[in-house]
Amino acid sequence: MTIQVAVLCDAATDYNTKLNLLGTFDTIVASQLPALHPQCSIALRIAFERQEEGHHQLALNFVDEDGHPIMPPVNNIPVEITFPADATFLSRNFVLNIQHLKFEKAGLYSIDLTLDGRPLSSIPLAVKLMERKQSF
């Protein structure tokens, strides 16, 4: 299996097996903490090989740098891979839309992905507090 895309973005859709992405990012600069990010999407595109045909379970966990979840984990996403006779690989898109994501503190975050309980990939995110300029 090959991870073709694993990103955090402003929006994503799966349209007729095409993964559409808008505004990928890896850093959020907040004017205050806690910070509330109004809308974002996690987008994945995974290519499977013929020997990986069958039933799989995808899971993701959005955590802070101490490993504490910042939203409930998303477990047991079913992935059913069935190959047509003429295919040598098969791609699947996954989009998770998130509303009102809250960051209590600045630091490093990650979206940790597993397939069948095994680590698959990790999407990093830095949350920074905007520096205020001093006026005289």
C-alpha positions, 0 to 999 in steps of 0.5 A, a space after each residue: 500500500 502507498 499513501 499518495 496523499 495525507 494532508 490537513 486542508 481547508 476543504 476536501 471532497 471526493 468526486 467520482 474517485 477524484 480527491 479535490 483539495 483546497 488550501 493544505 496547511 501545516 501551521 495555524 497562527 492564532 491571535 489568542 489561546 485557546 484558539 478555535 479553528 472553524 472548519 478543516 478537513 483531513 484528506 487521504 488517498 491510499 493506493 492498495 496492491 492486489 495482495 491487500 484485497 479484503 477488509 481493513 479498518 482505518 482509524 485516526 487520532 488527533 493529538 497534542 504533543 503530549 499524546 492527549 486527544 484534542 477530539 474524539 478518535 475516529 475508529 473502525 472506518 471500514 475499508 473494503 478493497 475488491 479488485 476488478 480483474 483488470 486492475 493492478 492497484 486500487 485507490 481509495 479516498 477518505 475525507 473527514 470534515 471537522 468543525 470548531 476544532 479547539 486548540 488549548 495551547 501552542 505547540 506541535 500536534 499530529 493526526 496519527 493514522 492506523 490501518 488494521 491497528 498498525 501505524 500508517 502515517 502521521 500528519 503534523 500541525 504546528 499551532 503558534 501564538 501570533 507575536 504582538 508588536 510593542 508600540 511606543 
